[in-house]
């Protein structure tokens, strides 16, 4: 019987730092297992990523050789596959920090019929669990623990988007425009009324001045008033002029 692979305490995880497109509807980012397999790997060994639906990870069986690696196209039926074959030396402590891995990032192999490892888009939100597996010429040599469940984003169908916020926004704009128009009309009416009142007042003053002027210059039409004694308590101002009744 083959020797069981060494079980390592490392748990794969999505990078904690802010990252554009870290989790999408068909992909997710994963930190590379740097320094994880040092002491277990040889120069000819490769590190694979096993991907499984979260409820199928417990039944996943490590392949005995590269020829037995479950391909991406069997994910809907086998509920798991393996991908991202990488030389173990790329994850050693002496190697430069590996870039963040993207699971599901190869759209070209979605409809591929060949058996080569494929990193195709994930078909549903999942959730998924992943683990890294060190494979040698004689089969698996070491493996990490399974990750926590990773849930992808759900794509929103255009038909389910509620256009009500847009309508409400348009209604607000229309109402604001109407209120602004009414305010302008009201302001115009108020200004017009004030203008008419002021004009009438000025006109009235002009008419009063004209009448006084006409009365002043046409005194020959009015009989001269005879002097009248001042009534008791009636004052005259200035002195010498008396108020007429």
Secondary structure, DSSP 8 states (H G I E B T S, - for coil): -----EEEEEE----SS--TTSB-SS-EEE---TTTSTTT--TT-EEEEEEEEGGGGGG----SSGGG---GGGHHHHSEEEEEEEEGGGGSTTS-----EEET--GGGTT--S-S------SS---EEEEEEEEETTEEEEEEE----B-------GGGS-THHHHHHHHHHHHHHHHHHHHHHHHHHHHHHHHHHHHHHHHHHHHHHHHHHHHHH-GGGS---------TT---SSTT-----
